[in-house]
């Protein structure tokens, strides 16, 4: 199935009512309960654990009963030394968990367990690059952390056990390296539980074995790199069913669903949407990153969803929540934010990919327009707030819906508008497939580098304003129409003092009812004026009708011929339309000027300098079409639509 990408150059339908958004990690956050714990254990404050070694493999063995809030576990960790003469290794594990034994190949090792760090002494120093392993046997009743971490509850009178470790909760139920710096290359998971239950987790189910005492052991295998917080368990009396989605190469991906039996019929109907969502994401961003294993859902007792690698945990099966958690398999799981400061690389992308399903899959065009309207209003409901997370000790700030999710998504939407569909989606695919990032960690500057490579221009100013800065702009557009000539002045106010001006490529749509042109105005300062000559006489001018710019409280006014702001151009542009040479004639000789011819998406194609009264530009090598000529000279700035025949 092919999906046609919509161009940013044409007018879309009118704005409609607000749409609902998925509930993800920001839902139901127990902020007050978490603050003291997470300030102490946060990425910003804790000592980094495990910097001396590189994790290769975990053998994870757990004995569990969802009717009991208790875990018995044995974790065997294989690692190589990343420094010379490593004498000890450390793991994150809360102090309330009891260590039963620590061994290396059956030989006991000395250890200390203080301040939630398990420090293990090696018998002999480990040379750099050498493989070794330790086995930690432990037990205890895990404490609630983050969004739950390790929880027991019930559904329809049946016990259920589930985990959700993001951001800092993995250490509450198993000894791990929790920091965002070292993915585990592969894992095997063995779970022993009463025989009337199933366990859903990462990877592929290899086999189940019956044991004495009405027990069963499940063996799951996962052979992709994974961070500690994406390892999960979900256990209850699940009903299971399968779907399949097609990849770009024509292969199929198994979608395995574990749902509560009492909701099986409804879940089958709802989860059919995942198939088309995955096929869309395959086409836009490349094949599902874990296609050699599976994707799936495991229902659990929480109000939202969590993108556990290859098997998302789902509190419900709404269309938007399915899309959001599936999107994370590319953005968040394949490439994971390298710091909670950059959580928008996970959540902003997942929120925007959900919106793309409204644009490309849902039959009602209003869903896509609603998403843009609702999110612009929601983001701009407060004048402050940076998408970049400066305080990672606050879990509520990390998973702030307005900033990390929605503003992050709208930043991506604006970047798409600037780059155009082809370059934007190419940059995203290159980011996901970058050998230094794929199945690893990334920071904002990594994404920026790939966007700049596809765009051909630096994006420092954009990221400083929109990502690291706070707030949003408000625009006032004044314009005057004189036949085919239009004059525009754009004024801007900022909602927060952290940004003195939001540079942006601002779309303005002109129409006479039969013809439409979208001008991309390169807005560099408040009060900037633009002059454009069209191939038709417009009677309608609209500021950003397709909502490409994150802004609020915008206004526009049409000036009349008797306005005090008279239209008087200091130069002539001819011929326009042009075939070979374009002439610019100034009424008064200029000291220094610069011209730039851009595509309608804003990409520079030609540029040069001018002095004196005339400037001649050879445009014969440009493809036929519409362009924007940008002029700056002696303190004056203007833009005009250029037509090449």
Backbone torsions as a table, in degrees:
resi	resn	phi	psi	omega
1	UNK	NA	136.9	180.0
2	UNK	-109.2	147.2	178.4
3	UNK	-120.8	128.6	-179.2
4	UNK	-88.8	125.0	-179.5
5	UNK	-81.4	132.7	-179.2
6	UNK	-74.6	140.5	176.9
7	UNK	-82.8	146.7	177.9
8	UNK	-77.3	-1.7	-169.6
9	UNK	-91.0	-2.3	-173.7
10	UNK	-124.0	158.0	-174.9
11	UNK	-76.2	135.7	176.7
12	UNK	-99.3	-173.9	-176.1
13	UNK	-75.7	172.6	-175.9
14	UNK	-70.3	163.0	-179.0
15	UNK	-74.5	141.1	-177.8
16	UNK	-122.8	-164.2	-174.7
17	UNK	-71.1	167.9	-175.6
18	UNK	-73.7	149.5	179.1
19	UNK	-111.9	161.9	179.5
20	UNK	-85.8	152.5	179.4
21	UNK	-115.9	157.2	179.7
22	UNK	-68.9	149.9	172.2
23	UNK	-90.3	120.5	177.4
24	UNK	-121.7	-144.0	-170.7
25	UNK	-64.8	-18.0	-177.7
26	UNK	-76.2	-9.1	-173.4
27	UNK	-78.0	133.1	171.0
28	UNK	63.2	33.4	-174.1
29	UNK	-73.7	123.1	177.9
30	UNK	-80.0	75.4	-168.5
31	UNK	-61.7	-50.8	-174.1
32	UNK	-62.6	-37.5	-179.2
33	UNK	-65.8	-31.4	-172.6
34	UNK	-88.8	-25.4	-165.7
35	UNK	-52.7	-54.2	-175.5
36	UNK	-62.0	-42.7	-178.7
37	UNK	-64.3	-44.8	-173.1
38	UNK	-78.7	-25.4	172.5
39	UNK	-63.6	-37.1	-179.3
40	UNK	-75.2	-35.1	-173.7
41	UNK	-104.1	7.5	-172.0
42	UNK	-70.1	160.2	175.8
43	UNK	-56.3	-34.8	-175.4
44	UNK	-74.4	-21.0	-172.7
45	UNK	-118.1	-24.8	-174.0
46	UNK	-80.4	154.7	173.1
47	UNK	-70.1	133.2	-178.6
48	UNK	-67.0	126.3	-178.0
49	UNK	-96.5	139.5	170.0
50	UNK	81.1	22.6	-179.4
51	UNK	-71.9	-16.0	-175.8
52	UNK	-88.6	-3.4	-177.3
53	UNK	-144.4	159.2	-179.3
54	UNK	-116.6	117.6	-178.0
55	UNK	-69.4	135.4	178.5
56	UNK	-112.7	-37.2	-171.0
57	UNK	-161.5	141.9	170.2
58	UNK	-120.6	131.2	164.2
59	UNK	-101.0	112.8	-172.8
60	UNK	-109.6	117.4	-178.3
61	UNK	-122.9	121.3	-177.2
62	UNK	-132.7	142.7	171.4
63	UNK	-113.5	122.8	-171.6
64	UNK	-143.0	151.8	171.2
65	UNK	-137.9	117.3	-176.2
66	UNK	-62.4	-13.9	176.2
67	UNK	-79.8	-8.3	-178.0
68	UNK	-126.7	133.7	177.6
69	UNK	-86.7	77.2	-174.6
70	UNK	-159.5	148.0	178.3
71	UNK	-134.7	136.0	167.2
72	UNK	-114.3	126.8	-174.8
73	UNK	-143.0	157.1	171.2
74	UNK	-137.0	122.0	-178.3
75	UNK	-117.8	116.4	175.8
76	UNK	-103.2	119.1	-174.4
77	UNK	-112.7	124.9	174.9
78	UNK	-102.5	135.9	-174.5
79	UNK	-152.6	160.0	171.6
80	UNK	-116.2	146.6	178.0
81	UNK	-70.3	131.5	177.3
82	UNK	-98.9	-0.1	175.5
83	UNK	-134.1	166.1	175.9
84	UNK	-77.7	141.9	171.5
85	UNK	56.7	54.5	176.8
86	UNK	-74.8	125.4	-176.2
87	UNK	-109.1	-11.1	179.6
88	UNK	-153.7	154.5	174.8
89	UNK	-127.4	151.2	-176.1
90	UNK	-125.7	148.1	174.7
91	UNK	-134.8	150.3	173.6
92	UNK	-82.1	129.7	175.0
93	UNK	-163.3	127.2	-178.5
94	UNK	-61.8	148.2	-173.3
95	UNK	-65.6	-22.9	-177.7
96	UNK	-72.2	-14.1	178.1
97	UNK	-80.4	133.6	-175.6
98	UNK	-90.8	126.8	176.0
99	UNK	-81.6	122.4	178.2
100	UNK	-86.4	-44.7	178.9
101	UNK	-163.1	155.9	171.6
102	UNK	-132.5	124.8	-174.0
103	UNK	-137.4	156.7	168.5
104	UNK	-125.1	108.6	-178.9
105	UNK	52.0	44.8	177.1
106	UNK	85.4	-6.8	-178.5
107	UNK	-99.2	125.1	-178.4
108	UNK	-60.9	144.2	177.1
109	UNK	-119.5	148.3	176.0
110	UNK	-77.8	147.8	-178.6
111	UNK	-155.5	162.8	169.0
112	UNK	-129.1	150.8	-179.6
113	UNK	-134.1	92.1	-175.6
114	UNK	-138.4	147.9	177.6
115	UNK	50.7	39.3	176.4
116	UNK	64.8	22.8	176.3
117	UNK	-124.3	124.4	174.7
118	UNK	-94.0	112.7	-177.2
119	UNK	-108.2	122.2	-173.7
120	UNK	-115.2	128.7	178.8
121	UNK	-89.1	129.0	176.2
122	UNK	-82.6	151.9	-176.4
123	UNK	-68.6	-43.3	177.6
124	UNK	-130.6	149.8	178.6
125	UNK	-57.4	141.1	-176.0
126	UNK	-100.3	121.1	178.1
127	UNK	-66.3	154.5	179.2
128	UNK	-59.7	131.4	177.9
129	UNK	88.9	-8.4	-177.0
130	UNK	-83.1	139.7	-180.0
131	UNK	-84.1	138.5	175.2
132	UNK	-148.7	176.6	-179.8
133	UNK	-152.4	155.9	171.6
134	UNK	-137.1	150.2	177.9
135	UNK	-119.2	123.6	-178.1
136	UNK	-113.1	120.5	175.2
137	UNK	-105.8	132.8	-173.2
138	UNK	-150.9	172.5	176.6
139	UNK	-162.2	165.1	177.2
140	UNK	153.3	176.9	176.6
141	UNK	-102.3	102.9	-174.5
142	UNK	-60.3	140.6	175.9
143	UNK	-79.6	151.1	175.5
144	UNK	-70.6	131.8	-179.8
145	UNK	-139.8	149.5	174.0
146	UNK	58.1	-121.1	-179.6
147	UNK	-96.0	15.6	179.9
148	UNK	140.3	-50.3	-179.6
149	UNK	65.5	-65.5	-179.7
150	UNK	-142.0	112.2	-173.6
151	UNK	-132.5	148.0	171.0
152	UNK	-124.3	134.9	178.0
153	UNK	-152.7	-150.4	179.9
154	UNK	-152.3	160.6	171.9
155	UNK	-137.6	130.9	178.8
156	UNK	51.9	33.5	179.2
157	UNK	82.5	3.0	-177.6
158	UNK	-107.2	133.8	179.4
159	UNK	-63.0	147.8	175.0
160	UNK	-140.5	140.2	177.2
161	UNK	-124.1	136.3	179.9
162	UNK	-150.6	158.9	178.2
163	UNK	-124.9	151.2	173.3
164	UNK	-152.8	100.1	-166.8
165	UNK	-94.7	-10.1	-177.4
166	UNK	-72.0	136.3	-2.5
167	UNK	-93.3	-30.2	-170.6
168	UNK	-122.3	23.3	-170.3
169	UNK	-97.6	-8.9	-176.3
170	UNK	-59.4	-38.5	-176.6
171	UNK	-67.9	-9.9	179.1
172	UNK	-77.6	-16.1	-176.7
173	UNK	-134.0	-6.6	171.9
174	UNK	-157.7	150.0	-179.3
175	UNK	-73.8	121.8	-170.6
176	UNK	-149.5	172.1	166.7
177	UNK	-102.0	107.3	-168.1
178	UNK	-89.0	-17.5	-175.8
179	UNK	-66.4	159.3	179.8
180	UNK	-90.2	64.0	179.4
181	UNK	-143.3	-6.1	-174.7
182	UNK	-152.3	101.0	175.2
183	UNK	-77.8	147.9	175.6
184	UNK	-80.0	126.9	-174.2
185	UNK	-63.7	-38.0	178.9
186	UNK	-161.7	160.3	-179.0
187	UNK	-142.4	152.6	164.4
188	UNK	-123.0	139.5	-177.1
189	UNK	-125.6	124.5	172.1
190	UNK	-115.1	126.2	179.4
191	UNK	-126.5	122.6	176.5
192	UNK	-102.0	129.5	-176.1
193	UNK	-155.7	169.2	177.2
194	UNK	-59.4	145.5	-168.1
195	UNK	-68.3	-12.6	179.9
196	UNK	-87.3	8.7	-179.5
197	UNK	-119.8	157.9	169.6
198	UNK	-116.7	155.0	174.0
199	UNK	-121.8	130.1	173.8
200	UNK	-106.2	136.6	-177.4
201	UNK	-159.2	-164.5	-174.7
202	UNK	-74.3	145.5	170.1
203	UNK	87.1	-147.9	-173.0
204	UNK	-113.9	136.1	175.1
205	UNK	-74.9	115.8	-177.7
206	UNK	-83.4	-48.2	179.4
207	UNK	-169.5	165.8	170.7
208	UNK	-125.6	141.6	179.2
209	UNK	-127.0	133.2	175.4
210	UNK	-80.4	141.6	-179.9
211	UNK	-122.8	167.2	176.2
212	UNK	-64.4	155.8	177.5
213	UNK	77.1	27.8	178.3
214	UNK	58.3	40.9	178.2
215	UNK	-112.1	160.1	175.7
216	UNK	-141.0	145.3	177.5
217	UNK	-117.5	128.6	177.0
218	UNK	-101.4	136.0	175.6
219	UNK	-117.8	115.5	175.9
220	UNK	-112.1	143.9	-179.2
221	UNK	-127.0	134.0	178.8
222	UNK	-132.2	123.9	-173.2
223	UNK	-118.5	36.1	171.6
224	UNK	-123.8	149.9	177.1
225	UNK	-59.7	143.1	-174.8
226	UNK	-150.3	137.0	173.0
227	UNK	-80.1	161.0	-175.8
228	UNK	-59.1	-38.2	-172.3
229	UNK	-72.2	-12.4	179.8
230	UNK	-96.5	-0.6	172.6
231	UNK	-80.7	132.4	-173.0
232	UNK	-146.0	164.2	172.7
233	UNK	-134.6	142.3	172.2
234	UNK	-141.6	121.8	-170.9
235	UNK	-133.1	126.9	168.3
236	UNK	-172.1	-166.3	-179.2
237	UNK	-87.1	62.2	-173.2
238	UNK	-63.6	146.5	160.5
239	UNK	-96.5	139.7	-174.5
240	UNK	-120.3	143.6	171.1
241	UNK	-150.1	162.6	-172.6
242	UNK	-122.4	149.0	166.5
243	UNK	-130.7	172.6	178.0
244	UNK	-140.3	140.7	176.0
245	UNK	-120.0	150.4	-178.4
246	UNK	-90.3	141.4	174.0
247	UNK	-92.4	175.4	178.7
248	UNK	-64.9	-27.2	-179.5
249	UNK	-87.6	-1.5	179.0
250	UNK	94.5	-5.8	174.9
251	UNK	-74.1	170.1	180.0
252	UNK	-117.8	149.5	176.8
253	UNK	-111.7	128.6	176.0
254	UNK	-71.2	131.1	171.7
255	UNK	-114.7	108.0	-174.2
256	UNK	-103.1	123.8	-174.9
257	UNK	-116.2	124.1	173.7
258	UNK	-108.6	114.8	-175.3
259	UNK	-131.9	161.0	175.7
260	UNK	-64.7	133.4	-176.1
261	UNK	-55.6	-35.9	-177.7
262	UNK	-70.8	-10.9	179.4
263	UNK	-117.2	16.8	-173.6
264	UNK	-61.0	-49.4	-175.8
265	UNK	-62.3	-45.1	179.7
266	UNK	-65.0	-41.2	-179.1
267	UNK	-64.3	-40.0	178.4
268	UNK	-59.7	-41.3	179.9
269	UNK	-67.7	-44.9	-176.7
270	UNK	-70.0	-43.3	-171.9
271	UNK	-76.0	-4.0	172.8
272	UNK	-61.5	-24.1	-179.2
273	UNK	-65.4	-28.4	-177.4
274	UNK	-58.7	-34.3	-176.6
275	UNK	-60.3	-52.4	-178.6
276	UNK	-69.2	-33.4	176.8
277	UNK	-63.1	-44.4	178.8
278	UNK	-64.4	-40.8	-179.5
279	UNK	-65.7	-34.6	174.4
280	UNK	-65.0	-49.0	-179.5
281	UNK	-63.2	-35.6	175.4
282	UNK	-57.1	-44.3	-176.5
283	UNK	-71.4	-39.0	-176.9
284	UNK	-78.1	-36.8	-168.9
285	UNK	-124.7	4.6	-176.4
286	UNK	96.3	161.2	-173.3
287	UNK	-56.5	149.8	174.8
288	UNK	-42.7	126.8	-168.3
289	UNK	-66.2	-18.1	-175.9
290	UNK	-121.0	38.1	-170.7
291	UNK	-67.0	-19.1	178.0
292	UNK	-75.4	-7.9	179.8
293	UNK	-117.1	-88.3	-178.5
294	UNK	-169.5	170.1	157.1
295	UNK	-124.3	160.4	179.2
296	UNK	-172.2	178.6	178.0
297	UNK	-131.7	142.4	172.4
298	UNK	-127.7	117.1	-179.4
299	UNK	-68.2	140.8	-179.8
300	UNK	-146.1	172.8	-169.2
301	UNK	-91.4	51.0	-179.6
302	UNK	-135.7	155.7	-171.2
303	UNK	-76.9	-7.9	-176.4
304	UNK	-126.4	-139.1	179.6
305	UNK	-143.8	161.7	179.2
306	UNK	-145.9	130.0	-170.7
307	UNK	-81.1	50.7	179.0
308	UNK	-56.7	136.8	-167.9
309	UNK	-60.5	121.1	-179.0
310	UNK	73.6	-7.9	177.4
311	UNK	-153.5	94.8	-178.1
312	UNK	-71.0	140.0	174.4
313	UNK	-87.9	130.5	-169.7
314	UNK	-129.3	124.3	173.3
315	UNK	-81.3	-22.6	175.9
316	UNK	-153.4	179.0	-175.8
317	UNK	-127.0	40.6	176.8
318	UNK	-63.8	155.9	-178.7
319	UNK	-57.0	-47.4	-175.9
320	UNK	-69.0	-36.8	179.3
321	UNK	-68.4	-38.3	174.6
322	UNK	-57.1	-48.6	-177.6
323	UNK	-64.2	-41.9	-177.1
324	UNK	-62.4	-49.5	-176.8
325	UNK	-71.6	-34.3	175.1
326	UNK	-63.8	-43.6	-179.6
327	UNK	-57.8	-32.5	179.4
328	UNK	-63.2	-22.8	179.9
329	UNK	-61.7	-30.1	172.5
330	UNK	-85.0	-53.7	-172.8
331	UNK	-108.3	94.8	-177.3
332	UNK	133.0	-36.1	179.5
333	UNK	-106.0	-58.2	175.6
334	UNK	-61.9	-52.1	172.9
335	UNK	-116.6	119.8	-173.3
336	UNK	-109.8	140.7	176.9
337	UNK	-57.0	134.5	-177.8
338	UNK	-83.6	0.7	175.6
339	UNK	-160.0	147.5	175.8
340	UNK	-66.1	-13.8	172.6
341	UNK	-61.7	-30.1	-177.2
342	UNK	-104.3	31.5	-177.5
343	UNK	-59.9	-20.4	178.7
344	UNK	-62.2	-25.1	175.9
345	UNK	-63.8	-26.6	173.3
346	UNK	-87.7	-59.7	-168.8
347	UNK	-80.0	-35.2	177.0
348	UNK	-63.1	-43.9	178.6
349	UNK	-64.6	-45.7	-178.3
350	UNK	-62.0	-36.8	178.0
351	UNK	-68.4	-39.6	-179.3
352	UNK	-72.4	-38.1	177.6
353	UNK	-64.1	-34.2	173.3
354	UNK	-59.2	-43.4	178.4
355	UNK	-63.2	-35.2	179.3
356	UNK	-63.3	-29.2	175.8
357	UNK	-67.3	-31.8	174.9
358	UNK	-68.3	-37.9	-177.8
359	UNK	-70.1	-43.0	-169.4
360	UNK	-104.2	-17.9	-172.5
361	UNK	-116.0	-37.4	-174.2
362	UNK	-79.6	141.0	-174.8
363	UNK	-71.2	-22.5	-177.6
364	UNK	-90.6	111.1	-179.8
365	UNK	-61.0	-21.2	179.1
366	UNK	-64.3	-25.8	179.9
367	UNK	-60.7	-42.3	-179.9
368	UNK	-68.7	-44.4	178.1
369	UNK	-64.8	-38.9	178.2
370	UNK	-61.3	-42.0	-179.3
371	UNK	-59.8	-45.1	-179.1
372	UNK	-65.5	-45.8	-179.0
373	UNK	-62.8	-48.0	-177.6
374	UNK	-61.7	-45.4	-176.1
375	UNK	-71.8	-37.0	175.0
376	UNK	-60.4	-45.3	179.9
377	UNK	-64.2	-41.4	-178.0
378	UNK	-66.9	-46.4	-179.1
379	UNK	-61.8	-41.5	-175.5
380	UNK	-88.0	10.3	176.9
381	UNK	-72.4	-12.5	175.8
382	UNK	-134.3	142.9	-172.7
383	UNK	-80.8	-4.4	-172.8
384	UNK	-124.4	-175.3	173.8
385	UNK	107.1	123.5	177.4
386	UNK	-100.1	141.7	174.7
387	UNK	-68.3	-35.5	175.2
388	UNK	-68.6	134.9	-175.8
389	UNK	-93.0	107.9	179.9
390	UNK	-83.0	-23.0	-178.4
391	UNK	-120.9	96.6	-178.5
392	UNK	-86.0	2.7	173.8
393	UNK	-78.2	-15.2	-179.4
394	UNK	-100.5	107.0	179.7
395	UNK	-65.1	-35.8	178.4
396	UNK	-63.5	-32.1	177.6
397	UNK	-75.7	-40.1	178.5
398	UNK	-55.0	-47.6	-174.6
399	UNK	-103.8	40.2	177.8
400	UNK	-71.3	122.3	-175.3
401	UNK	-61.8	-43.8	-175.6
402	UNK	-68.0	-37.7	-170.9
403	UNK	-98.7	-55.5	-175.6
404	UNK	-72.4	-35.3	-176.5
405	UNK	-90.5	-65.9	-167.8
406	UNK	-77.7	-45.1	178.0
407	UNK	-67.8	-37.1	174.8
408	UNK	-57.9	-42.7	179.0
409	UNK	-65.5	-40.3	-177.4
410	UNK	-71.9	-29.7	172.7
411	UNK	-60.2	-42.8	177.1
412	UNK	-64.0	-38.7	178.5
413	UNK	-62.4	-41.7	178.3
414	UNK	-66.5	-40.1	177.3
415	UNK	-62.3	-39.1	176.3
416	UNK	-62.2	-41.6	178.1
417	UNK	-63.3	-37.9	179.5
418	UNK	-69.7	-46.5	-174.1
419	UNK	-81.1	-27.0	-168.8
420	UNK	86.7	156.4	-174.2
421	UNK	-57.9	-47.8	-174.1
422	UNK	-60.1	-49.2	-177.0
423	UNK	-71.0	-36.7	-178.9
424	UNK	-64.9	-51.4	-177.8
425	UNK	-68.5	-32.2	173.8
426	UNK	-62.0	-44.6	179.5
427	UNK	-62.1	-40.6	179.0
428	UNK	-64.4	-42.7	178.6
429	UNK	-65.3	-40.6	178.5
430	UNK	-64.0	-37.6	175.7
431	UNK	-61.4	-47.0	-178.9
432	UNK	-67.4	-30.5	-175.4
433	UNK	-99.4	-1.0	177.4
434	UNK	-57.0	121.3	-177.1
435	UNK	-56.9	-26.7	179.4
436	UNK	-82.7	-9.3	-177.4
437	UNK	-118.6	-34.6	-174.5
438	UNK	-58.6	129.3	-177.3
439	UNK	59.4	28.1	177.8
440	UNK	-138.4	-147.8	-175.2
441	UNK	-116.6	153.7	179.3
442	UNK	-141.3	155.1	171.7
443	UNK	-115.3	171.0	-177.6
444	UNK	-56.3	-40.2	-178.2
445	UNK	-63.2	-25.0	176.9
446	UNK	-68.8	-45.2	176.2
447	UNK	-63.7	-43.6	-179.1
448	UNK	-57.5	-41.2	-179.1
449	UNK	-61.2	-41.5	180.0
450	UNK	-71.9	-35.8	175.7
451	UNK	-64.5	-43.0	179.4
452	UNK	-64.1	-37.9	179.8
453	UNK	-62.8	-41.1	179.0
454	UNK	-75.9	-33.6	-176.4
455	UNK	-78.4	-38.2	-178.4
456	UNK	89.7	6.0	-179.5
457	UNK	-137.1	154.1	174.9
458	UNK	-66.1	149.6	179.2
459	UNK	-122.2	18.4	-178.0
460	UNK	-58.2	-47.2	-178.3
461	UNK	-62.0	-40.8	180.0
462	UNK	-60.9	-50.1	-177.5
463	UNK	-67.5	-36.5	178.0
464	UNK	-60.9	-42.0	-177.8
465	UNK	-76.5	-55.2	-166.4
466	UNK	-85.4	-33.6	-177.1
467	UNK	-95.2	-53.6	-176.0
468	UNK	-83.7	-28.1	177.6
469	UNK	-80.6	178.7	-177.1
470	UNK	-118.6	156.3	171.8
471	UNK	84.0	-158.9	-172.5
472	UNK	-156.2	163.5	177.0
473	UNK	-95.2	157.9	167.6
474	UNK	-122.7	135.5	-174.3
475	UNK	-113.0	145.6	165.3
476	UNK	-123.7	122.4	-179.7
477	UNK	-110.4	119.6	170.8
478	UNK	-105.5	137.7	-178.2
479	UNK	-145.5	159.4	175.8
480	UNK	-140.6	136.1	179.7
481	UNK	-107.9	129.2	176.0
482	UNK	-134.1	85.0	-175.5
483	UNK	67.4	-121.6	178.7
484	UNK	-88.0	-4.8	-179.7
485	UNK	-95.1	138.1	176.2
486	UNK	-132.2	138.5	176.2
487	UNK	-116.0	134.4	-177.1
488	UNK	-132.3	137.2	169.6
489	UNK	-123.9	130.2	179.5
490	UNK	-112.3	122.3	172.3
491	UNK	-109.1	149.5	-177.4
492	UNK	-138.5	139.9	169.8
493	UNK	-121.1	149.1	-178.4
494	UNK	-109.7	143.8	-177.3
495	UNK	-80.4	-16.7	-175.7
496	UNK	-141.1	142.0	-173.8
497	UNK	-70.3	-10.2	-178.8
498	UNK	-69.0	-19.1	179.1
499	UNK	-122.5	121.5	179.8
500	UNK	-83.3	-22.8	176.4
501	UNK	-165.9	135.0	177.0
502	UNK	-94.8	101.2	172.8
503	UNK	-66.7	137.6	-177.5
504	UNK	-158.7	154.5	169.5
505	UNK	-90.8	105.7	-169.7
506	UNK	-99.5	120.7	178.8
507	UNK	-82.0	135.1	172.1
508	UNK	-128.9	126.4	-175.6
509	UNK	-104.6	128.7	179.3
510	UNK	-117.3	143.1	-175.9
511	UNK	-152.9	152.1	168.9
512	UNK	-114.9	13.8	-177.7
513	UNK	97.5	-25.8	177.8
514	UNK	-113.8	-35.5	-178.4
515	UNK	-112.4	148.1	178.3
516	UNK	-134.2	138.3	172.0
517	UNK	-135.8	135.9	173.7
518	UNK	-106.5	116.6	176.3
519	UNK	-93.8	131.6	176.5
520	UNK	-100.7	103.7	-176.8
521	UNK	-88.6	122.1	180.0
522	UNK	-81.2	90.6	-171.6
523	UNK	-85.1	111.9	-173.7
524	UNK	-111.7	-15.5	178.4
525	UNK	-162.1	153.9	-179.8
526	UNK	-68.6	136.4	-177.2
527	UNK	89.0	4.5	-178.6
528	UNK	-65.1	138.9	-178.1
529	UNK	-110.8	146.8	-179.1
530	UNK	-134.2	140.3	175.4
531	UNK	-125.5	130.3	-174.8
532	UNK	-136.4	140.5	170.2
533	UNK	-111.7	129.5	-177.5
534	UNK	-102.3	170.7	175.8
535	UNK	-88.3	-1.1	177.2
536	UNK	-143.3	169.9	-180.0
537	UNK	-98.7	105.6	-175.7
538	UNK	-74.5	151.0	171.3
539	UNK	-124.3	4.8	-179.9
540	UNK	-140.3	133.6	176.6
541	UNK	-131.2	125.8	-178.3
542	UNK	-126.7	132.8	176.8
543	UNK	-85.0	115.5	173.2
544	UNK	44.4	57.4	-177.1
545	UNK	-68.2	-22.3	179.9
546	UNK	-92.8	7.4	171.0
547	UNK	60.6	50.9	176.8
548	UNK	-83.3	-21.5	-175.0
549	UNK	-106.1	131.5	174.1
550	UNK	-74.9	105.1	-177.2
551	UNK	-157.4	168.1	-179.0
552	UNK	-151.5	160.6	176.6
553	UNK	57.8	40.7	179.2
554	UNK	-82.3	155.8	178.7
555	UNK	-147.5	161.7	176.2
556	UNK	-149.4	151.9	178.4
557	UNK	-144.5	145.6	176.2
558	UNK	-98.8	128.6	179.0
559	UNK	-91.8	145.9	-178.4
560	UNK	-94.6	172.2	-179.5
561	UNK	-63.8	-25.0	-179.2
562	UNK	-90.6	4.2	179.8
563	UNK	-62.1	150.9	176.6
564	UNK	-66.8	-16.7	177.0
565	UNK	-92.5	81.7	-176.1
566	UNK	-74.2	145.0	176.5
567	UNK	-82.1	115.2	178.5
568	UNK	-147.3	106.1	-176.9
569	UNK	-86.0	133.0	178.5
570	UNK	-81.0	4.3	-178.8
571	UNK	-148.5	163.2	173.5
572	UNK	-115.6	144.1	179.9
573	UNK	-124.5	122.0	-177.6
574	UNK	-159.0	156.9	-16.6
575	UNK	-75.2	155.0	177.0
576	UNK	-148.9	103.2	15.8
577	UNK	-67.7	154.0	-175.1
578	UNK	-127.9	149.0	176.4
579	UNK	-108.7	-46.8	-172.5
580	UNK	-118.9	-71.1	-175.7
581	UNK	-113.4	131.5	176.9
582	UNK	-100.1	132.8	-179.0
583	UNK	-110.5	136.2	172.1
584	UNK	-119.2	122.8	-179.3
585	UNK	-119.8	121.4	179.2
586	UNK	-91.2	140.9	177.2
587	UNK	-66.1	-34.2	176.3
588	UNK	-125.2	131.5	-179.3
589	UNK	-53.8	139.3	-178.1
590	UNK	-102.2	154.5	178.3
591	UNK	-80.1	-43.4	-177.1
592	UNK	-157.2	132.0	178.7
593	UNK	-143.2	163.1	179.2
594	UNK	-139.6	138.2	174.2
595	UNK	-118.1	154.7	177.1
596	UNK	-149.1	129.9	176.9
597	UNK	-108.0	121.3	-176.9
598	UNK	-114.7	154.5	167.1
599	UNK	-69.2	167.5	179.9
600	UNK	-64.3	-21.6	176.5
601	UNK	-83.3	-3.6	176.1
602	UNK	101.1	2.5	-178.1
603	UNK	-81.5	130.1	-178.6
604	UNK	-71.2	133.5	179.7
605	UNK	-118.1	-38.6	177.7
606	UNK	-140.2	149.6	175.0
607	UNK	-157.7	159.9	178.5
608	UNK	-177.6	-178.8	-177.9
609	UNK	-111.6	153.7	179.3
610	UNK	-136.7	147.8	170.0
611	UNK	-143.6	164.5	176.0
612	UNK	79.8	-145.1	-173.6
613	UNK	-103.9	-19.7	-175.8
614	UNK	-130.7	150.6	173.4
615	UNK	-142.1	126.8	-179.5
616	UNK	-113.2	128.4	-175.9
617	UNK	-122.6	124.5	177.4
618	UNK	-84.4	112.8	-177.3
619	UNK	-113.9	11.6	-171.7
620	UNK	-65.8	-21.1	179.9
621	UNK	-85.5	-6.5	176.3
622	UNK	-74.4	140.5	172.8
623	UNK	-61.9	154.0	177.6
624	UNK	-62.8	138.8	179.3
625	UNK	155.0	-165.4	-178.1
626	UNK	-103.6	140.4	-179.9
627	UNK	-139.9	169.4	175.5
628	UNK	-116.5	123.2	174.9
629	UNK	-95.4	124.4	179.8
630	UNK	-111.7	128.0	-178.6
631	UNK	-123.2	138.7	175.0
632	UNK	-139.8	122.4	-177.0
633	UNK	-158.5	134.6	173.5
634	UNK	46.6	44.3	177.6
635	UNK	81.4	5.6	-178.6
636	UNK	-113.1	144.6	179.0
637	UNK	-135.2	140.8	-179.9
638	UNK	-153.3	154.6	173.0
639	UNK	-130.3	141.6	177.1
640	UNK	-137.2	145.1	173.8
641	UNK	-74.4	131.9	-178.8
642	UNK	-118.0	131.9	-179.7
643	UNK	-114.0	122.6	179.2
644	UNK	-105.5	122.4	-178.2
645	UNK	-94.2	NA	NA
